[in-house]
Amino acid sequence: MNRTMILVATLSLALPLAGIAQSSTETANVSMPMSGPELHSLIKTAHSSAQYKQLADYFHQKEAKCEADAAAEKIERDRRAQVNAGLYQKYPRPVDSAEYRYEADLADAKSAATQAQHYDQLAATQAQREGQIATRSQN
């Protein structure tokens, strides 16, 4: 009995601490997201392929996040549709709000994908120009 209580107490302290340590190492590997003003400033002043690549990476990350949010919202929408769809006579029903959020997340993901593709193209074009300039300066 006494051993069981010691084991439970030890695990109840060790498991949360292990989770905290793991989450802090994961966040150290992820780059800090840009704030709104930083993003707008970079969009206005970007002129090198590295800056365009940074913008493209930002929008790829945003696309992935929006797709993950949409997948979670789709699960919630399906759950709400099955639980008590017949009980609600008034509009909007809980399933409707989940559907709207799902559609909004998909639209945000599509928009981010379009912007990422645009900045990928700009980065490739700029890298090609920088390569041409470098070969001219060598000659």
C-alpha positions in Angstrom: 0.0 0.0 0.0 2.8 2.4 1.0 4.8 1.5 -2.1 1.8 2.2 -4.3 1.3 5.6 -2.9 4.9 6.5 -3.3 4.8 5.2 -7.0 1.6 7.2 -7.7 3.1 10.4 -6.1 6.4 10.0 -8.1 4.6 9.5 -11.4 2.2 12.3 -10.7 5.2 14.6 -10.4 7.5 13.1 -13.1 5.0 12.9 -16.0 4.1 16.6 -16.0 7.7 17.6 -15.7 8.6 15.3 -18.6 5.9 16.9 -20.7 7.2 20.4 -20.0 10.7 19.5 -20.9 9.6 17.9 -24.2 7.4 20.9 -25.2 10.3 23.4 -24.4 12.7 21.4 -26.6 10.1 21.3 -29.4 9.5 25.0 -29.3 13.2 25.7 -29.4 13.4 23.9 -32.8 10.5 25.9 -34.3 11.3 29.3 -35.6 9.5 32.2 -34.0 6.5 33.3 -36.2 6.5 36.8 -37.6 4.2 39.3 -36.2 1.9 41.2 -38.4 4.0 44.4 -38.7 7.1 42.3 -39.4 5.3 40.4 -42.1 4.0 43.5 -43.8 7.4 45.2 -43.6 9.1 42.1 -45.2 6.5 42.0 -47.9 7.1 45.7 -48.8 10.9 45.5 -48.6 11.7 42.0 -50.0 14.1 42.1 -52.9 16.4 39.1 -52.5 15.7 35.4 -53.1 16.3 34.7 -49.4 13.7 37.2 -48.3 11.2 35.7 -50.8 12.0 32.2 -49.6 11.3 33.4 -46.0 7.9 34.7 -47.1 7.1 31.5 -48.9 8.1 29.4 -45.9 5.9 31.6 -43.7 2.9 31.1 -46.0 3.6 27.3 -46.3 3.5 27.1 -42.5 0.3 29.1 -42.4 -1.2 26.8 -45.0 -0.3 23.7 -43.0 -1.8 25.3 -39.8 -5.0 26.2 -41.5 -5.3 22.7 -43.0 -4.8 21.2 -39.6 -7.4 23.5 -38.1 -9.8 22.6 -40.9 -9.3 18.9 -40.3 -10.1 19.4 -36.6 -13.1 21.5 -37.4 -14.4 18.8 -39.8 -14.3 16.3 -37.0 -16.2 18.6 -34.8 -18.7 19.4 -37.6 -19.3 15.7 -38.1 -19.7 15.1 -34.4 -22.2 17.9 -34.0 -24.2 16.7 -37.1 -24.6 13.2 -35.5 -25.2 14.2 -31.9 -28.5 16.1 -32.0 -29.1 17.5 -35.4 -32.8 16.8 -35.2 -33.2 18.7 -31.8 -32.4 22.1 -33.2 -35.1 23.9 -35.0 -33.6 27.4 -34.9 -30.9 28.7 -37.1 -27.9 28.7 -36.8 -27.5 25.3 -35.3 -24.2 24.2 -33.7 -23.4 22.2 -36.7 -23.7 25.3 -38.9 -21.1 27.2 -36.9 -18.7 24.3 -37.2 -19.4 24.1 -41.0 -18.7 27.9 -41.4 -15.4 27.6 -39.4 -14.4 24.6 -41.5 -15.0 26.5 -44.7 -13.2 29.5 -43.5 -10.2 27.5 -42.5 -10.1 25.8 -46.0 -10.4 29.3 -47.6 -7.5 30.6 -45.5 -5.4 27.5 -46.4 -6.1 28.1 -50.1 -5.2 31.7 -49.8 -1.9 30.9 -48.0 -1.1 28.3 -50.6 -1.6 30.8 -53.4 0.7 33.4 -51.6 3.3 30.7 -50.9 3.3 29.7 -54.6 3.7 33.4 -55.6 6.7 33.9 -53.3 8.2 30.6 -54.4 8.1 31.8 -58.0 9.6 35.2 -57.0 12.4 33.5 -55.1 13.2 31.3 -58.0 13.2 34.2 -60.5 15.3 36.3 -58.2 17.8 33.5 -57.6 18.1 33.1 -61.3 18.8 36.8 -61.7 21.3 36.8 -58.9 23.0 33.9 -60.6 23.2 35.8 -63.9 24.6 38.8 -62.2 27.2 36.7 -60.4 28.4 35.1 -63.7 28.5 38.5 -65.4 30.7 39.9 -62.6 33.1 37.0 -62.9 33.6 37.6 -66.6 
